[in-house]
Amino acid sequence: MYQRIYIPVDDSTTSALALAEGCKLAKEVGAALRLVHVVDLAQFGWGGAEFLDAAELQGAIKQAGEQVLAACHAKVVAQGLSAETHILESWGDRIASVIVEDANSWGADLMVMGTHGLGGLLHLLMGSVAEGVLKQADVPVLLVRNPGDD
């Protein structure tokens, strides 16, 4: 069965639901967990330097990501499990590609993540990280929806 479960997280309700599913499965099969959070730093790495300190803003974004990971890690520990955590940096890359590359490097054999259920024009404009992961992943992907998103 699955030995290495990879869970991208953010601070959404849907992500929390995916984390809970991943923990349930890890507990059942005794799998290792890796929690990751992606921060996109490219949008603050150029221009407008006269108005803001890009390096300071990027640091704040990383710190916020670390807080998201710490909160998710605490949920894992509260269930009697352990997990490694890692911040991934995107510099304008497609976030799905960054996630899949890291999952492959870690040797994940299952990915568990939330899908926000965007539809219509919003989906067309923003795309879907979950959809991108699903298209690129070499391992099974368990997508968890939030029933409240309907």
ROVOFI-312007 format. One line per 3 residues: for each residue x negated, y, z of N, C-alpha, C. Coordinates in Angstrom, 2 decimals. Layout:
BEGIN
X:Y:Z:X:Y:Z:X:Y:Z; ...
***
This chain:
BEGIN
-0.85:-1.19:0.00:0.00:0.00:0.00:-0.88:1.24:0.00; -0.32:2.37:0.25:-1.06:3.64:0.19:-2.00:3.77:1.38; -3.23:4.18:1.10:-4.23:4.35:2.14:-4.65:5.81:2.33
-4.43:6.64:1.30:-4.88:8.04:1.34:-3.77:8.93:0.77; -3.08:9.60:1.68:-1.94:10.43:1.28:-2.34:11.90:1.33; -2.10:12.58:0.22:-2.53:13.96:-0.01:-1.28:14.84:0.01
-1.28:15.89:0.84:-0.09:16.73:0.99:-0.44:18.21:0.85; -0.12:18.83:-0.29:-0.26:20.29:-0.41:0.85:20.95:0.41; 0.49:21.97:1.20:1.47:22.61:2.07:1.46:24.12:1.88
2.60:24.72:2.18:2.71:26.17:2.32:3.59:26.41:3.53; 4.12:27.59:3.69:4.91:27.87:4.89:6.42:27.83:4.64; 6.83:27.06:3.63:8.25:26.98:3.30:8.93:25.80:4.02
10.23:25.86:4.07:11.02:24.77:4.65:10.84:23.50:3.82; 10.81:23.64:2.51:10.65:22.49:1.64:9.31:21.79:1.88; 8.27:22.58:2.07:6.96:22.01:2.36:6.99:21.26:3.69
7.69:21.81:4.67:7.81:21.14:5.97:8.52:19.80:5.83; 9.52:19.75:4.97:10.23:18.48:4.73:9.30:17.46:4.07; 8.48:17.92:3.12:7.53:17.02:2.46:6.49:16.53:3.46
6.03:17.41:4.34:5.06:17.03:5.36:5.65:15.95:6.27; 6.90:16.12:6.65:7.56:15.13:7.50:7.65:13.77:6.80; 7.98:13.77:5.51:8.05:12.51:4.75:6.68:11.86:4.64
5.67:12.67:4.36:4.31:12.15:4.25:3.84:11.55:5.57; 4.20:12.19:6.68:3.81:11.67:8.00:4.53:10.36:8.31; 5.81:10.29:7.96:6.54:9.04:8.19:5.88:7.89:7.44
5.55:8.14:6.20:4.93:7.11:5.38:3.54:6.75:5.92; 2.76:7.74:6.28:1.41:7.49:6.82:1.48:6.66:8.09; 2.45:6.94:8.93:2.61:6.19:10.17:2.96:4.74:9.87
3.82:4.52:8.88:4.25:3.16:8.52:3.11:2.31:7.97; 2.25:2.93:7.15:1.23:2.15:6.46:-0.19:2.37:7.00; -0.32:3.27:7.99:-1.64:3.53:8.56:-2.57:4.28:7.62
-2.02:5.18:6.82:-2.81:5.90:5.83:-3.49:7.13:6.42; -4.59:7.52:5.80:-5.27:8.78:6.11:-4.51:9.91:5.43; -4.53:11.08:6.05:-3.84:12.25:5.50:-4.83:13.37:5.21
-4.59:14.08:4.12:-5.32:15.32:3.83:-4.28:16.38:3.51; -4.31:17.46:4.27:-3.43:18.60:4.05:-4.24:19.70:3.38; -3.70:20.28:2.32:-4.38:21.38:1.64:-3.42:22.54:1.44
-4.01:23.71:1.39:-3.26:24.93:1.07:-4.08:25.70:0.05; -3.43:26.16:-1.01:-4.14:26.88:-2.07:-3.91:28.38:-1.91; -5.01:29.12:-1.94:-4.93:30.58:-1.95:-5.44:31.06:-3.31
-4.67:31.93:-3.95:-5.06:32.49:-5.25:-5.71:33.84:-4.99; -7.02:33.88:-5.15:-7.78:35.08:-4.84:-8.04:35.98:-6.05; -7.80:35.48:-7.24:-8.13:36.23:-8.45:-7.33:37.53:-8.56
-6.10:37.50:-8.13:-5.26:38.68:-8.29:-5.77:39.88:-7.49; -6.66:39.64:-6.53:-7.19:40.72:-5.72:-8.69:40.90:-5.91; -9.24:40.31:-6.95:-10.68:40.34:-7.14:-11.17:41.39:-8.13
-10.26:42.17:-8.69:-10.71:43.13:-9.69:-9.83:44.37:-9.63; -10.39:45.46:-10.10:-9.64:46.71:-10.25:-9.07:47.25:-8.96; -8.72:48.47:-8.99:-8.08:49.12:-7.85:-8.97:49.24:-6.64
-10.29:49.11:-6.83:-11.19:49.13:-5.68:-11.13:50.46:-4.95; -10.76:51.51:-5.67:-10.67:52.80:-4.99:-9.50:52.87:-4.03; -8.55:51.93:-4.15:-7.38:51.95:-3.30:-7.40:50.89:-2.21
-8.18:49.83:-2.40:-8.20:48.77:-1.40:-9.53:48.05:-1.40; -9.80:47.39:-0.32:-11.02:46.59:-0.19:-10.65:45.16:-0.56; -10.99:44.76:-1.80:-10.59:43.45:-2.30:-11.14:42.32:-1.44
-12.39:42.43:-1.00:-12.99:41.38:-0.18:-12.25:41.24:1.15; -11.86:42.35:1.72:-11.11:42.31:2.98:-9.73:41.67:2.77; -9.09:42.01:1.67:-7.78:41.43:1.36:-7.89:39.94:1.11
-8.92:39.51:0.38:-9.14:38.09:0.13:-9.38:37.35:1.45; -10.14:37.96:2.35:-10.37:37.36:3.67:-9.08:37.19:4.43; -8.21:38.18:4.36:-6.92:38.11:5.05:-6.05:37.00:4.47
-6.10:36.84:3.15:-5.33:35.78:2.50:-5.83:34.41:2.93; -7.15:34.24:2.98:-7.72:32.97:3.45:-7.32:32.70:4.89; -7.36:33.74:5.71:-6.99:33.58:7.13:-5.53:33.16:7.25
-4.66:33.75:6.46:-3.24:33.36:6.48:-3.10:31.90:6.06; -3.87:31.47:5.06:-3.85:30.08:4.64:-4.31:29.14:5.74; -5.35:29.55:6.46:-5.84:28.74:7.60:-4.76:28.61:8.67
-3.98:29.67:8.86:-2.89:29.61:9.85:-1.80:28.64:9.40; -1.49:28.64:8.12:-0.51:27.69:7.58:-1.00:26.27:7.82; -2.27:26.01:7.50:-2.84:24.68:7.69:-2.85:24.28:9.16
-3.19:25.22:10.04:-3.23:24.91:11.47:-1.83:24.54:11.98; -0.81:25.26:11.54:0.56:24.95:11.97:0.98:23.57:11.46; 0.64:23.25:10.22:0.98:21.94:9.66:0.19:20.83:10.37
-1.06:21.09:10.65:-1.88:20.10:11.36:-1.30:19.83:12.74; -0.83:20.86:13.41:-0.22:20.68:14.73:1.01:19.77:14.65; 1.79:19.89:13.58:2.96:19.01:13.39:2.52:17.56:13.21
1.42:17.36:12.50:0.90:16.01:12.29:0.44:15.41:13.61; -0.32:16.18:14.37:-0.84:15.72:15.66:0.30:15.43:16.62; 1.36:16.23:16.59:2.51:16.02:17.47:3.19:14.68:17.20
2.96:14.12:16.01:3.54:12.83:15.66:2.56:11.68:15.91; 1.45:12.00:16.57:0.47:10.97:16.90:-0.44:10.59:15.75; -0.52:11.43:14.74:-1.37:11.17:13.58:-2.53:12.15:13.55
-3.46:11.90:12.67:-4.53:12.85:12.45:-4.60:13.14:10.96; -5.21:14.27:10.64:-5.34:14.66:9.23:-6.52:15.60:9.10; -7.15:15.54:7.94:-8.14:16.55:7.63:-7.42:17.67:6.89
-7.95:18.88:7.00:-7.34:20.03:6.34:-8.39:20.74:5.49; -7.90:21.39:4.45:-8.83:22.09:3.56:-8.11:23.21:2.83; -8.76:24.37:2.78:-8.28:25.49:1.96:-8.88:25.33:0.57
-8.03:25.43:-0.43:-8.49:25.42:-1.82:-8.36:26.83:-2.37; -9.35:27.26:-3.11:-9.31:28.59:-3.70:-9.05:28.49:-5.19; -8.12:29.29:-5.64:-7.84:29.40:-7.07:-8.29:30.80:-7.49
-9.00:30.86:-8.59:-9.44:32.14:-9.14:-8.77:32.33:-10.50; -7.45:32.33:-10.49:-6.70:32.48:-11.72:-6.42:31.16:-12.41; -6.92:30.07:-11.82:-6.65:28.74:-12.38:-5.18:28.41:-12.15
-4.71:27.45:-12.88:-3.37:26.93:-12.60:-3.46:26.19:-11.27; -2.63:26.53:-10.34:-2.69:25.95:-9.01:-2.53:24.44:-9.06; -1.67:23.95:-9.94:-1.48:22.50:-10.06:-2.79:21.81:-10.41
-3.57:22.40:-11.29:-4.86:21.81:-11.68:-5.83:21.76:-10.51; -5.85:22.82:-9.71:-6.73:22.87:-8.54:-6.34:21.76:-7.56; -5.05:21.57:-7.36:-4.56:20.54:-6.44:-4.93:19.14:-6.96
-4.66:18.88:-8.22:-4.92:17.55:-8.79:-6.42:17.24:-8.76; -7.25:18.20:-9.10:-8.70:17.98:-9.06:-9.17:17.61:-7.66; -8.65:18.32:-6.65:-9.06:18.03:-5.28:-8.54:16.67:-4.83
-7.30:16.35:-5.20:-6.74:15.04:-4.84:-7.56:13.91:-5.45; -7.98:14.09:-6.69:-8.81:13.08:-7.35:-10.17:12.96:-6.66; -10.77:14.08:-6.32:-12.07:14.07:-5.63:-11.99:13.37:-4.29
-10.89:13.57:-3.59:-10.70:12.97:-2.27:-10.35:11.48:-2.38; -9.88:11.05:-3.52:-9.50:9.65:-3.70:-8.08:9.35:-3.25; -7.20:10.33:-3.37:-5.80:10.13:-2.99:-5.18:9.01:-3.82
-4.31:8.24:-3.17:-3.55:7.25:-3.94:-2.06:7.56:-3.91; -1.69:8.65:-3.24:-0.32:9.17:-3.27:-0.36:10.64:-2.93; 0.44:11.42:-3.65:0.61:12.84:-3.33:2.06:13.04:-2.91
2.25:13.81:-1.84:3.59:14.13:-1.35:3.70:15.64:-1.28; 4.70:16.20:-1.97:4.83:17.65:-1.94:6.27:18.07:-2.14; 6.57:19.26:-1.68:7.90:19.82:-1.85:8.06:20.44:-3.22
9.29:20.46:-3.68:9.61:21.17:-4.91:10.72:22.15:-4.56; 10.55:23.37:-4.99:11.46:24.43:-4.58:12.72:24.54:-5.43; 12.82:23.71:-6.44:14.07:23.65:-7.21:14.42:24.92:-7.94
13.42:25.67:-8.38:13.72:26.87:-9.17:14.33:26.45:-10.49; 15.26:27.22:-10.97:15.88:26.89:-12.24:15.97:28.11:-13.13; 16.40:27.88:-14.35:16.67:28.96:-15.28:15.48:29.86:-15.56
15.76:31.13:-15.63:14.76:32.13:-15.98:13.62:32.18:-14.96; 13.94:32.05:-13.69:12.90:32.09:-12.65:11.90:30.96:-12.86; 12.37:29.78:-13.18:11.48:28.64:-13.46:10.63:28.92:-14.70
11.26:29.48:-15.73:10.55:29.79:-16.96:9.43:30.79:-16.70; 9.69:31.80:-15.89:8.70:32.84:-15.63:7.60:32.37:-14.67; 7.99:31.67:-13.62:7.03:31.30:-12.58:6.42:29.92:-12.78
7.11:29.08:-13.54:6.63:27.71:-13.68:6.86:26.96:-12.38; 6.34:25.78:-12.32:6.51:24.96:-11.13:5.20:24.26:-10.84; 4.65:24.52:-9.66:3.43:23.83:-9.26:3.71:22.33:-9.19
4.84:21.94:-8.61:5.18:20.52:-8.50:5.27:19.87:-9.88; 5.87:20.55:-10.82:5.99:20.01:-12.17:4.60:19.85:-12.81; 3.73:20.83:-12.59:2.38:20.75:-13.11:1.61:19.60:-12.51
1.76:19.40:-11.20:1.09:18.29:-10.53:1.61:16.97:-11.09; 2.92:16.88:-11.23:3.53:15.65:-11.75:3.01:15.30:-13.14; 2.81:16.30:-13.98:2.32:16.06:-15.34:0.85:15.67:-15.38
0.06:16.16:-14.41:-1.39:15.96:-14.46:-1.90:14.84:-13.56; -1.13:14.45:-12.56:-1.62:13.51:-11.55:-1.84:12.12:-12.13; -2.91:11.50:-11.65:-3.22:10.12:-12.02:-2.67:9.12:-11.01
-2.06:9.62:-9.96:-1.50:8.77:-8.90:-0.02:9.11:-8.73; 0.74:8.25:-8.06:2.14:8.55:-7.83:2.32:9.86:-7.03; 3.39:10.56:-7.35:3.73:11.82:-6.67:5.14:11.69:-6.12
5.27:11.85:-4.81:6.57:11.85:-4.15:7.00:13.31:-3.99; 8.06:13.72:-4.71:8.57:15.07:-4.61:9.75:15.11:-3.66; 9.72:16.06:-2.74:10.77:16.21:-1.75:11.48:17.53:-1.99
12.80:17.45:-2.14:13.63:18.65:-2.33:14.27:19.06:-1.02; 14.55:20.31:-0.93:15.32:20.84:0.20:16.78:20.90:-0.24; 17.64:20.10:0.39:19.06:20.11:-0.02:19.69:21.49:0.09
19.13:22.36:0.91:19.66:23.71:1.07:19.35:24.62:-0.10; 18.51:24.17:-1.04:18.16:24.99:-2.20:19.19:24.94:-3.31; 20.23:24.13:-3.15:21.25:23.98:-4.19:22.07:25.24:-4.36
***
